[in-house]
């Protein structure tokens, strides 16, 4: 408990130090990156993180990591157009194992597509889902195609284009995923339901519940 309190106090001191440093020298993009990294570690609300980066946008632009953080925070608070404007109009180096740029790009299109879908703008939603599908994901991330194909199928369904909808649901099922990739497995289950394969969908969801219980040792997920 003493160690935990000491660590928390240290983080508060660091945050105050960085905030003072940024206030004194708002032209250093490295400081912006480091303070946002500290904010993220301390679970500071993305709204506050975004405000700091956006208020110092011209400085953030001087360092790709800082600008990428601004795009990521914009996506997290629902400013999808703003996130995509940053991503599509700037260059970001891709380091091995680094997935922030890819995830922010894909999430921005998917979340904006869902926003369009809920508003009944099905063609716009479909366009965003198809853009996500066209992104050249690397080794990590291909299982997300199950999500993108399912969402595209749902947009086609809403547009009364049943053949194209079913084709996309089948493509969602064809995506090779790991049993442990719970989100993608979930979209397999949803695609099965859309194709009226209810029994198979039920098995998929039951297996997910069983794995969750084994991993947590709790009945919470089934009760929920």
Number of C-alpha atoms within 10 A of each C-alpha: 6 7 8 9 10 11 12 13 12 12 16 14 12 14 18 13 13 18 17 12 15 19 10 10 11 18 15 16 23 18 19 29 21 15 23 25 15 17 17 13 10 13 10 12 13 19 12 13 22 22 14 18 25 17 11 19 17 14 19 26 17 14 16 17 20 24 28 23 23 30 28 28 25 26 24 19 13 14 16 25 15 15 26 21 11 19 21 10 8 12 11 14 9 11 7 6 9 10 15 15 18 19 13 23 23 23 19 27 24 25 19 21 28 21 17 18 19 11 10 14 16 22 17 17 27 24 17 24 27 18 16 23 21 10 11 10 17 10 8 10 13 16 19 23 24 29 26 26 29 28 28 29 28 25 28 22 18 16 16 11 13 15 12 17 24 21 16 24 28 20 18 29 22 13 18 14 18 10 13 10 12 15 15 24 26 17 24 28 23 25 28 22 16 19 15 11 13 15 11 14 21 15 12 19 17 13 14 22 16 13 16 17 15 11 9 10 9 11 13 11 13 12 6 5
